Amino acid sequence: VQLQASGGGLVQPAGFLRLSCEASRFPKDYHTVGWFRQAPGKEREGVSSITNSGGRTYYANSVKGRFAISRDNAKDAVYLQMNSLRPEDTADYYCAVGGLIAFTQAQAMGVMDPDLFDYWGQGTLVTVSS
């Protein structure tokens, strides 16, 4: 499985970006696609995830109400619409694929566990600055 993240760039505060994660093929048994981010000098943070049906979504508190995740199974693609961007959203953003437990654990614990995601794409850099 190869994942390709794209859509990053430089944007002013309060601006928006749409990230895309395209897969060579999402594994049949994998149910969750997630977005993580990592800023320089900081730990990796789970941002959002979505189940394969697209009906269940999870958002970290830091992005809730500003980011929206969606999925197009016909295109094997997942998108992250990021609105009202803030300087603290600056980071490398990664998409990853995991099993259903990766989603249910996040819902139960309130944090995404990167160890539950098995496939990772390369990062796409988002810089929020005036």
N, C-alpha and C positions, 0 to 999 in steps of 0.2 A: 504494500500500500504506500503510495506516495502522495503527500499532501503539499499543496502549493498555496501559500498565503500571499495575498497582494492587497494593494489599496492604501498602504501607508503613505505618509507624506508630511509636509509642514502645513499647519493650519493655525489660524489665530484663535485665541480664547473665544469661546462661545460659538465657534465654528463646528463643522461636522465632517465626518469621513465615513465611508462605507468599506469595510474590509471584506474580502472574499477568501474562502478556503475551498479549493477545488481538489478533489481526490481522483486518483487514477481509477479507483473503485472502492467504495466503502465496503468493508467486509460484511458478509451476510449476517454474521452473529454479533456484530458490534452495533450498539444502540445509541451511543452518546458521542456527540461532537462538542468539544469545548474550546473556548478561547482563554488563553493565559497571557499574562504580560509580565515583563521584567524590566524594571528601570535600573540604571547604573547604580550599583552599590546596594540594591534592595533585593529581597527575596522574590521569587516568582509568585505571582498572585493569580488565582483563578478568577476570571471575570464573568464568564457566562457559559452555559451549556444548554444543549437541546437534544431531545430524544429523536430516534429515527422517524417516528411518526410526525414529529414537529409539534406535537400537541402539548408537550411538557417542557417548560423552560426554567432555568435557574439564573439568578443574577446575584452577584456580590452586592453588598449594601452600598459600596462605593460608586456603583454605576447604575443602580436601580433607578428607574425613571428617566434615564438619559440614554441608555443603550438598549438596542433591540436586536435579538438574534432570530434568524429565520433559516429555513432549510428548503432546498429544491432538490428532492430526491431524483428527479428525472435528469438533473445535470450533475448529480453527485457533488453538490456545492452547499456550503453554509455561509451565511453572511452575518456580519455584525455592523449594524447601523449605529454610529456613535454621534450623538448630538450634544450640544451644550458642552463642548470639550473644555477641559481645564488644563492648566499647565501640569498638574499632578497626574494627568493621564498619559504624559509622555513616557514611552517605553517601547521596547520591542514586543510585538504581539505575535503569539504563536497559536496555531490551531492543532488540536490533537483528537484522537479517536480512542474511545474506550467502551467497555461493556456497560450494561444497564446499571451495574453497581456504582459506576462512576457518577451517575446522575443521582441515584437514590441516596448515596452517601452524602453528597453535597446538600441535598435537601434536608437530610436529617441533622447534619453537623453544622451547616451554615458556612462551609468552606469546601472548595474543590481540592481533592487530593491528586496531585500530579502522578503519583505512583499507580493510580488506577487507570491511567491512560497509556495505551501501548504503542501508538504510532504518533509521531510528531512531524510537523512540517518545519521549514525554516522560518525565521521571524520576518516580520515586516515592520519597519520603524515608523512610529507615529510621534511627531514632535508638535507640541502645542505651545506656541510662543508668539508674542507680538513683535 
